Amino acid sequence: MIKATNKEDNVFKKFEEHTALMKNILNVNPTVLVGEDAKKYLDERGYRLLNGGFDKNTNTVVVKKAKRLLTLAHEMRHAWQFENSVKYNFEFPEGRQMIYFFRRKEWDANYYAFKYGWNSDMKLNAVIYFLGSVNFLGMWVIVFALLIFKIVI
């Protein structure tokens, strides 16, 4: 089930097609919100700055903009991880986590989004997505290294 508002027909149609494909590939069936419904969902939960997310409590994937297909792939992978968390040992702790971006599930979701984009003829988007996730993670590595260095001195 996909709920959307303020949709641009072609972009939204493509989003729906990719959602159906990912649900089939990953064998998951979360509720998917896109557009204003997704924005409202994130805002109400204090995640106003995010482009998307997965809520394990409601089995809901949210993506603010229908053109963000690799964000959709990333969040759909989290839905798959949650359904397979025991089998593959993916952890879903409660609350916000400072080291969230270093968790194995985040690396796995980033890799899945990259691979999905690459295999779906979105190679440039996949490379940009990968570089963005590496740069973001790299920034945190530098921050933590500086903190550790300062503590050691």
N, C-alpha and C positions, 0 to 999 in steps of 0.2 A: 504494500500500500504506500503510495507516494502522495503527500499533500504539498501543494505549492500555491503561491500567490504571486502576482506580478510576473507572470511567465512570458518569456519571449518564445514563440512557438518552436522555431528550429533548435534553439539551444536547449529548451526544455525537452523536446522530443529526443534529442541525442542523450540527454541526462537520463531519461526514462529507459532508453535502450541499453545504456551502459549499466544502469541499476539492475535491470532484469538479467543481463549477462553475468554480472558479478554475483548476484544471488544464486544463479545456477552454478557457476564455477565453484563458489565457496560453500554451496549448500547451506545457506542461511536465509532467514526471512525477517530481518528487522523492519520496523516502521522507518520510513525515510522521509525526512522533512527537508524542504529546500525553499529558498527565498525568504519572504517575510515571516513565515511560520518558523523557519529555522532560526532566524535572527531573534525573534521573540523568545523562543525556547532557550537559546543561549543567554540572552539578556536577563531573563527571569532567574537564571541559576548563577549569575555572576561571572559569566564567561563571555562578556561583550566583545573582547578583543580577538577571540578565536574565529577562524574561518569555517570550522567544522568541529564535530565531536561525536563520540559514541557514549551513550548513557546505558550502562549495564543494568541499571535498575528498571528501566522501561524498554530495554532492547530497541533503542532508537538511534538511528544515524541522522545527524543533522549537517547540512552543508549550506552555507549562506547563499552562494551563487551557483547557479546551474552550470556555469562554464568551468567550474573547478572539479573536473572529472578525476584528477589524481588525488584530490582531497577526499572525494567519494571513495576511491579505491582504498586509501589509507584507513578511513573510518570503517568501511565494510570489512577490512581485514581485522580490525579490532572486534567486530561482531563475531567473526569466525574464531578469533583467539578466545573470546569469552566462552563460546559454545564448546571449545576444545581445550579449555584451560587445565583441566585435570590430566587429560591424555598427554598434552605437550608442555605442561608445567608453566603456564603463563599466569603471572600474578596480577590481580586486580585489587590493590589495597584501597581502603576508603580514604576520602579526603584528597587534598592537593598535595603533590609530592614535589619537593625541590629537585630530586634526581630523576624525575619522570623521563626526561629526554635521554637518559642513559640506560633505561630499562630495555631488556631484550625484546619485549613486545613492541616498543617504539621503533627499534631498529628493524624488526621484522615487518612492521606496517610500512615503514619508509621504503624498504626493499621491495615489498609487494607492490606499492604504488608505482615505483620506478619500473619494475618488471611489467606491470600491467600497461603502463603508458608506452613502453618500448614495443611490446608485442601487439599493441592496438594501433600502431601507426601514428603514435604521438611522440615520436623519438625526441624532438626538440623539447617538448614539454617535459618529458621524462628526465632529460639531462638537467633542465632548469630546476625541476623539483628536487632532484638528487643534490645538486649544488646548493640549493637553498637549505635543505635539511642538514647537509654537512657543515655549511657555514654557521647555521644556528647552533648545532651541537659543538662546533669548534669554538664558538664564542663562550659557551659554558665551560668547556675544558680550560680555556685561558683564565676565566674568572676563578674557577676552583683552584687552578695552579697558583694564581696570584695569592689567593687566600691561604693556601697551604704554605707557600713560600714565606708569606708575612708571619704566619704563626710559628714557623720553624726558626726564623731569625729572632 
